[in-house]
Amino acid sequence: MEIKDLKELLRSLAKEEKLLELKELLDSQYSVDISAALDEIELEELILFINLLTPVEIASIIEESNEELQKRILDLIDISVAIQVFSNMSTDDIADLLGILYKLN
């Protein structure tokens, strides 16, 4: 599935509040594709998608995301989820991410 099609399908399912289908779609896609589809997505939709994902899935998506999306995602999760996300990332990725957060603040 092309990224544009994935983004449109994600938005459609979110708008229709078809959460089960949305979760199944997210589960069936590669993290890099989800990351590309979530880039530049509206805040309300991003919140919905992040709330459907496990910390392991969030970590995988963050690792594939650009700096701006990484910051947007981390701004949406509370510290307990962030700790779980970081526990599923390599120390190099965590260091890079903390450097990005420091630079952007």
C-alpha positions in Angstrom: 0.0 0.0 0.0 1.4 3.4 -0.9 1.9 5.9 1.9 -0.7 8.3 0.5 -3.3 5.6 0.4 -2.3 4.5 4.0 -2.6 8.0 5.2 -6.1 8.4 3.6 -7.3 5.1 5.1 -6.0 6.0 8.5 -7.7 9.3 8.4 -11.0 7.7 7.2 -11.0 5.1 9.9 -10.2 7.7 12.5 -13.0 10.0 11.3 -15.5 7.1 11.4 -14.2 6.1 14.8 -13.6 2.5 13.6 -11.0 1.8 16.3 -10.8 -2.0 15.9 -10.2 -1.7 12.1 -7.7 1.1 12.7 -5.8 -1.0 15.2 -5.7 -3.9 12.8 -4.5 -1.7 10.0 -1.7 -0.2 12.2 -0.7 -3.8 13.3 -0.5 -4.9 9.7 1.9 -2.1 8.5 5.6 -1.6 8.8 6.8 1.0 11.3 8.5 3.0 8.6 5.2 3.2 6.6 3.2 4.2 9.7 5.8 6.9 10.5 5.6 8.3 6.9 1.7 8.3 7.1 1.7 10.0 10.5 4.0 12.8 9.3 2.1 16.1 9.1 -1.1 14.5 10.4 -3.5 16.5 12.5 -2.9 16.5 16.3 -6.3 15.0 17.1 -5.6 12.1 14.8 -2.1 11.6 16.1 -3.4 11.4 19.6 -5.9 8.7 18.6 -3.3 6.6 16.8 -0.7 6.9 19.6 -3.4 5.8 22.1 -4.0 2.6 20.1 -0.3 1.6 20.1 1.8 -0.2 22.6 5.1 1.3 23.9 6.9 -1.3 21.8 5.1 -0.1 18.7 5.6 3.6 19.6 9.3 3.0 20.1 9.5 1.3 16.6 7.7 4.2 15.0 9.8 6.9 16.8 12.9 5.2 15.5 11.7 5.5 12.0 10.3 9.1 12.3 11.8 12.5 11.5 12.7 14.8 14.3 9.5 16.8 14.3 7.3 13.7 14.5 9.4 12.2 17.2 8.9 15.4 19.3 5.2 15.5 18.6 4.8 11.9 19.7 6.9 12.3 22.9 4.9 15.4 23.7 1.7 13.3 23.7 2.7 10.5 26.0 3.1 10.7 29.7 6.4 10.0 31.5 5.5 6.4 32.5 4.8 5.5 28.8 7.9 7.4 27.7 10.0 5.2 30.1 8.4 2.1 28.6 9.1 3.4 25.1 12.7 4.2 25.9 13.1 0.7 27.4 12.4 -0.7 24.0 14.9 1.5 22.2 18.7 1.2 21.8 20.8 3.5 23.9 22.1 5.2 20.7 18.5 5.9 19.6 17.7 7.3 23.1 20.8 9.5 23.1 19.9 10.8 19.6 16.3 11.5 20.7 17.4 13.3 23.9 19.7 15.4 21.8 16.9 16.3 19.4 14.6 17.2 22.3 17.3 19.4 23.9 18.0 21.1 20.5 14.2 21.8 19.9 13.5 23.2 23.4 
